[in-house]
């Protein structure tokens, strides 16, 4: 891409494969998340895609005024949903349903909140802190029974947790490519729109990449047919091309095998927490039930931030810190080994027993 397509072919590469990249790679991601060809495409960022689909869904339900989500959702998603509600052209609001324990999804309370006023139900399939994973089919069915659309964020699921968008009859979805899809920092995101909805929804960010005949340069916008109508600006080709090899590896490995290994590894980590870490003040802040759990484990500790810093700077272990007390350990079954997990737990034990964490300040960095 860098040396030949950009370095040599330059703008000719747009007609030699670049224009097809968003949908070609999107179809590959679609195979990982249970979507049909022509339903998934690479575009923009997760936040931008969520805004586009949330506002499009609100516009498609003009007699309704409520978006339902939960307090386990990624904060950016909630901000975007609120922005969509503010810009809907009528009084709309976001109802945030609280989790009973900060770990598990509030399924019963969500079911009660989804009613005839609900236009959109928007949730993370796997939540970012605890890794709780919703039954997509169940909640999509609940949304449809109330006449609402279901919009899912797959950022912490795609590539590690089985997703079956078509089987669940999900309406809309977004997700990032820089986690389990191996796209790396700055990778663009993806969006999914079920085929029968594509002509019924309007992209609120009308850009020339979503125009029916972009090189006519018409001043009147006419949406392109199908999924491309949800494109806005020119795609970042270099970053997009870097996504494809990682997606190909996931397809080669197979989601069933990846999920089986992920479950084994998260179970192993929980067993090590129980035998090695619980006595040192660590708590399990993820579901024990494998069917309700994604591919990361959050362990709580009163000194979580400083433990996290000691692990990063002295032990070569790279977890995330998530307030208030979570050390989040991501397991990527494609390349994480059982030895990696055992070693990480051993280092966590050492950091606490030898009080290595005490060398670090309690002040948090800009990126945690």
C-alpha positions as CSV (number, residue, x, y, z in Angstrom):
1,X,0.0,0.0,0.0
2,X,2.6,2.5,1.0
3,X,5.3,1.8,-1.6
4,X,3.3,0.7,-4.6
5,X,-0.3,1.9,-4.3
6,X,0.5,5.3,-2.8
7,X,4.2,5.6,-3.6
8,X,3.9,4.7,-7.2
9,X,0.3,4.6,-8.4
10,X,-0.9,7.6,-6.4
11,X,-4.5,8.7,-7.3
12,X,-4.8,5.9,-9.8
13,X,-5.2,3.6,-6.9
14,X,-8.7,4.9,-6.2
15,X,-9.7,3.1,-9.4
16,X,-7.5,0.1,-8.6
17,X,-9.1,-1.1,-5.4
18,X,-9.2,1.8,-2.9
19,X,-12.8,2.7,-3.5
20,X,-13.9,-0.8,-2.8
21,X,-11.9,-1.2,0.5
22,X,-14.6,0.0,2.9
23,X,-17.1,-2.6,1.7
24,X,-14.7,-5.3,0.9
25,X,-13.1,-5.3,4.3
26,X,-16.6,-4.7,5.8
27,X,-17.9,-7.9,4.3
28,X,-15.0,-9.8,5.9
29,X,-15.9,-8.2,9.3
30,X,-19.5,-9.1,8.5
31,X,-18.5,-12.8,8.5
32,X,-17.1,-12.4,12.0
33,X,-20.3,-10.7,13.3
34,X,-22.9,-12.8,11.6
35,X,-24.0,-10.2,8.9
36,X,-24.8,-10.7,5.3
37,X,-22.7,-9.2,2.5
38,X,-23.4,-5.6,1.9
39,X,-24.4,-4.9,5.6
40,X,-21.0,-4.0,7.1
41,X,-18.6,-1.3,6.0
42,X,-15.5,0.5,7.3
43,X,-16.2,4.2,8.0
44,X,-15.2,7.0,10.3
45,X,-14.8,6.4,14.1
46,X,-17.1,4.4,16.4
47,X,-18.5,7.7,17.9
48,X,-19.2,9.2,14.5
49,X,-20.9,6.0,13.3
50,X,-22.9,5.8,16.5
51,X,-24.1,9.3,16.0
52,X,-25.1,8.7,12.4
53,X,-27.1,5.6,13.2
54,X,-28.6,6.9,16.5
55,X,-29.9,10.0,14.8
56,X,-31.1,8.1,11.7
57,X,-33.0,5.7,14.0
58,X,-34.6,8.6,16.0
59,X,-35.6,10.3,12.7
60,X,-37.2,7.0,11.6
61,X,-39.4,6.9,14.7
62,X,-40.8,10.4,14.7
63,X,-43.6,9.6,17.1
64,X,-41.2,8.4,19.9
65,X,-38.9,10.4,22.1
66,X,-36.8,8.1,24.2
67,X,-33.4,6.3,23.8
68,X,-32.8,3.5,26.4
69,X,-29.3,2.5,27.5
70,X,-27.6,1.5,30.7
71,X,-24.9,2.9,33.0
72,X,-22.4,0.1,32.0
73,X,-22.3,1.6,28.5
74,X,-19.1,3.3,27.4
75,X,-19.4,7.0,28.4
76,X,-18.7,8.2,24.8
77,X,-21.7,6.2,23.7
78,X,-23.9,8.0,26.2
79,X,-22.6,11.4,25.2
80,X,-23.3,10.6,21.5
81,X,-26.8,9.3,22.3
82,X,-27.5,12.5,24.2
83,X,-26.3,14.6,21.3
84,X,-28.5,12.7,18.9
85,X,-31.5,13.3,21.3
86,X,-30.7,17.0,21.4
87,X,-30.5,17.3,17.7
88,X,-33.6,15.2,16.8
89,X,-35.7,18.2,16.1
90,X,-38.2,17.4,18.9
91,X,-38.0,16.8,22.6
92,X,-36.1,13.6,23.1
93,X,-34.3,12.1,26.1
94,X,-31.9,9.3,27.0
95,X,-33.0,7.0,29.8
96,X,-29.9,5.4,31.6
97,X,-30.9,2.2,33.4
98,X,-28.6,1.4,36.4
99,X,-26.8,-1.9,36.8
100,X,-27.7,-3.6,40.1
101,X,-24.0,-4.2,41.0
102,X,-21.8,-2.4,38.4
103,X,-20.9,-5.8,36.9
104,X,-24.1,-7.4,35.4
105,X,-26.4,-5.8,32.9
106,X,-29.8,-4.7,34.3
107,X,-31.8,-6.9,32.0
108,X,-35.1,-6.9,33.9
109,X,-35.0,-3.1,34.4
110,X,-34.1,-2.5,30.8
111,X,-37.1,-4.7,29.8
112,X,-39.3,-2.6,32.0
113,X,-37.9,0.7,30.5
114,X,-38.4,-0.3,26.9
115,X,-41.9,0.9,26.1
116,X,-44.1,2.6,23.5
117,X,-42.1,5.9,23.9
118,X,-38.8,4.1,23.0
119,X,-37.4,4.8,19.6
120,X,-33.9,3.2,20.1
121,X,-32.4,0.7,22.5
122,X,-28.6,1.2,22.4
123,X,-26.2,-1.0,24.4
124,X,-22.7,-2.4,24.3
125,X,-22.9,-6.1,23.5
126,X,-19.9,-6.6,25.8
127,X,-19.4,-3.8,28.4
128,X,-16.1,-2.1,28.7
129,X,-15.4,-2.5,32.4
130,X,-16.8,-5.8,33.6
131,X,-17.0,-7.7,30.2
132,X,-20.7,-8.5,31.0
133,X,-22.2,-9.7,27.7
134,X,-25.8,-9.3,26.8
135,X,-28.1,-11.8,25.2
136,X,-28.4,-9.8,21.9
137,X,-31.3,-11.9,20.7
138,X,-33.4,-11.5,23.9
139,X,-33.0,-7.7,24.1
140,X,-33.4,-7.1,20.4
141,X,-36.7,-9.1,20.6
142,X,-37.8,-6.9,23.5
143,X,-37.0,-3.8,21.5
144,X,-38.9,-5.0,18.5
145,X,-41.9,-6.0,20.6
146,X,-42.1,-2.3,21.7
147,X,-41.6,-1.0,18.2
148,X,-38.1,0.2,18.8
149,X,-34.9,-0.3,16.9
150,X,-31.9,-2.1,18.5
151,X,-28.5,-0.4,18.0
152,X,-25.5,-2.4,19.4
153,X,-21.9,-1.4,20.1
154,X,-19.6,-4.4,19.3
155,X,-16.3,-2.7,20.2
156,X,-15.4,-5.1,23.0
157,X,-16.9,-8.1,21.3
158,X,-16.1,-8.3,17.6
159,X,-13.2,-10.7,17.0
160,X,-13.4,-12.3,20.5
161,X,-17.0,-13.0,21.3
162,X,-19.5,-14.7,18.9
163,X,-21.9,-12.1,17.4
164,X,-24.8,-13.1,15.2
165,X,-26.4,-9.9,14.0
166,X,-28.7,-11.5,11.4
167,X,-29.7,-14.4,13.7
168,X,-30.6,-11.9,16.4
169,X,-32.4,-9.7,13.9
170,X,-30.3,-6.7,15.1
171,X,-31.1,-3.5,13.3
172,X,-28.0,-1.5,13.6
173,X,-24.5,-1.8,15.0
174,X,-21.1,-0.1,15.3
175,X,-17.7,-1.2,16.5
176,X,-14.0,-0.3,16.6
177,X,-11.3,-2.1,14.7
178,X,-8.3,-1.4,17.0
179,X,-9.1,-4.0,19.7
180,X,-9.7,-7.6,18.9
181,X,-9.8,-6.9,15.1
182,X,-6.1,-6.0,15.3
183,X,-6.3,-2.7,13.4
184,X,-4.0,-0.8,15.7
185,X,-4.2,2.8,17.0
186,X,-6.1,5.2,14.8
187,X,-7.9,2.4,12.9
188,X,-11.2,3.5,11.4
189,X,-14.4,1.8,12.7
190,X,-17.2,-0.1,11.2
191,X,-21.0,0.1,11.0
192,X,-23.8,-2.4,10.3
193,X,-27.2,-1.6,8.8
194,X,-29.6,-4.5,8.2
195,X,-30.4,-4.7,4.5
196,X,-34.1,-4.0,4.7
197,X,-33.4,-0.8,6.7
198,X,-30.8,0.7,4.4
199,X,-33.2,2.6,2.1
200,X,-35.4,3.6,5.0
201,X,-32.8,5.5,7.0
202,X,-31.1,8.8,6.2
203,X,-27.5,9.5,7.1
204,X,-27.5,12.8,9.1
205,X,-23.9,13.6,8.0
206,X,-24.4,13.9,4.3
207,X,-21.0,13.8,2.6
208,X,-19.8,13.3,-1.0
209,X,-18.8,9.7,-0.4
210,X,-22.4,8.9,0.4
211,X,-23.7,10.8,-2.7
212,X,-25.3,8.7,-5.4
213,X,-23.1,10.2,-8.2
214,X,-20.3,11.9,-6.4
215,X,-18.3,13.0,-9.5
216,X,-21.3,14.8,-10.9
217,X,-20.6,17.3,-8.2
218,X,-24.3,18.1,-7.8
219,X,-25.2,20.7,-5.2
220,X,-28.3,18.7,-4.2
221,X,-27.5,15.6,-2.1
222,X,-29.0,12.3,-3.3
223,X,-28.2,9.3,-1.1
224,X,-26.4,6.5,-2.7
225,X,-28.3,3.2,-2.8
226,X,-27.6,0.7,-0.1
227,X,-25.0,0.8,2.6
228,X,-22.7,3.5,1.0
229,X,-25.3,6.1,1.8
230,X,-23.9,6.0,5.3
231,X,-20.5,7.1,4.2
232,X,-19.5,10.7,4.7
233,X,-15.9,11.8,4.1
234,X,-13.0,10.2,2.3
235,X,-11.8,7.1,4.1
236,X,-8.2,6.9,5.6
237,X,-6.8,4.4,3.1
238,X,-3.5,3.5,4.8
239,X,-5.2,2.9,8.2
240,X,-8.0,1.0,6.6
241,X,-5.7,-1.3,4.6
242,X,-3.8,-2.2,7.8
243,X,-7.0,-3.7,9.3
244,X,-7.4,-6.4,6.7
245,X,-4.5,-8.8,7.6
246,X,-5.7,-9.0,11.2
247,X,-9.3,-9.7,10.1
248,X,-8.0,-12.4,7.7
249,X,-6.2,-14.1,10.6
250,X,-9.4,-14.1,12.7
251,X,-11.3,-15.7,9.8
252,X,-8.7,-18.3,9.4
253,X,-8.7,-19.2,13.1
254,X,-12.5,-19.2,13.2
255,X,-14.7,-17.6,15.8
256,X,-15.8,-20.9,17.4
257,X,-12.2,-21.9,18.1
258,X,-11.3,-18.4,19.3
259,X,-14.2,-18.3,21.7
260,X,-13.5,-21.7,23.1
261,X,-9.9,-20.6,23.9
262,X,-11.1,-17.3,25.3
263,X,-13.4,-19.0,27.7
264,X,-10.7,-21.4,28.8
265,X,-8.3,-18.6,29.4
266,X,-10.7,-16.3,31.3
267,X,-11.7,-19.3,33.4
268,X,-8.0,-19.9,34.0
269,X,-7.4,-16.3,35.0
270,X,-10.4,-16.5,37.4
271,X,-9.0,-19.7,39.0
272,X,-5.6,-18.0,39.5
273,X,-7.4,-14.9,41.0
274,X,-9.1,-17.3,43.5
275,X,-5.9,-19.1,44.4
276,X,-3.3,-16.4,44.2
277,X,-4.8,-12.9,44.4
278,X,-8.0,-12.9,46.4
279,X,-6.1,-13.2,49.7
280,X,-4.2,-10.0,48.7
281,X,-7.3,-7.9,48.4
282,X,-8.2,-8.4,44.8
283,X,-11.9,-8.8,43.9
284,X,-13.5,-10.2,40.8
285,X,-15.3,-7.4,39.0
286,X,-16.4,-9.6,36.0
287,X,-19.2,-12.2,35.7
288,X,-18.2,-15.7,36.8
289,X,-20.6,-17.2,34.2
290,X,-18.7,-17.8,31.0
291,X,-21.8,-17.2,28.9
292,X,-22.2,-13.7,30.4
293,X,-18.6,-12.8,30.0
294,X,-16.5,-11.4,27.1
295,X,-12.7,-11.8,26.7
296,X,-11.4,-9.5,29.4
297,X,-11.4,-9.8,33.2
298,X,-11.5,-6.8,35.6
299,X,-9.9,-7.3,39.0
300,X,-10.6,-4.7,41.7
301,X,-8.1,-3.5,44.3
302,X,-7.9,-0.5,46.6
303,X,-4.5,0.3,45.1
304,X,-5.5,-0.5,41.5
305,X,-4.0,2.6,39.9
306,X,-0.6,2.2,41.5
307,X,-0.6,-1.6,40.9
308,X,-1.4,-0.9,37.3
309,X,1.6,1.5,37.0
310,X,4.0,-0.9,38.6
311,X,2.9,-3.7,36.3
312,X,3.4,-1.5,33.2
313,X,6.7,0.1,34.2
314,X,8.5,-2.7,36.0
315,X,6.9,-6.0,35.0
316,X,6.1,-5.6,31.3
317,X,2.4,-6.3,31.9
318,X,0.1,-3.8,30.1
319,X,-3.4,-3.7,31.7
320,X,-5.8,-0.8,31.7
321,X,-7.0,1.0,34.8
322,X,-10.7,1.8,34.9
323,X,-12.2,3.8,37.7
324,X,-12.8,3.4,40.5
325,X,-10.7,0.3,41.2
326,X,-10.5,-1.9,38.1
327,X,-7.4,-3.5,36.6
328,X,-8.6,-4.7,33.2
329,X,-6.8,-7.6,31.7
330,X,-7.6,-8.1,28.0
331,X,-7.2,-11.7,26.7
332,X,-6.8,-11.9,22.9
333,X,-7.2,-15.6,22.1
334,X,-5.5,-15.2,18.8
335,X,-2.2,-14.8,20.4
336,X,-2.4,-14.6,24.2
337,X,-0.9,-17.8,25.8
338,X,-1.8,-19.5,29.1
339,X,1.8,-18.8,30.1
340,X,1.2,-15.0,29.6
341,X,-1.8,-15.2,32.0
342,X,0.1,-17.1,34.6
343,X,3.1,-14.7,34.4
344,X,0.8,-11.7,34.7
345,X,-0.8,-13.1,37.8
346,X,2.6,-13.9,39.3
347,X,3.7,-10.3,38.7
348,X,0.6,-8.9,40.2
349,X,1.2,-11.0,43.3
350,X,4.8,-9.8,43.5
351,X,3.8,-6.1,43.1
352,X,1.4,-6.3,46.0
353,X,3.3,-8.6,48.4
354,X,6.5,-6.6,48.0
355,X,4.6,-3.3,48.0
356,X,6.3,-2.3,44.7
357,X,3.2,-0.3,43.9
358,X,4.1,2.1,46.8
359,X,6.8,3.6,44.6
360,X,4.2,5.2,42.4
361,X,2.2,8.3,42.9
362,X,-1.6,8.3,43.3
363,X,-2.0,11.0,40.7
364,X,-3.4,9.5,37.5
365,X,-1.9,10.1,34.0
366,X,-3.9,11.5,31.1
367,X,-4.3,8.0,29.6
368,X,-5.1,5.2,32.0
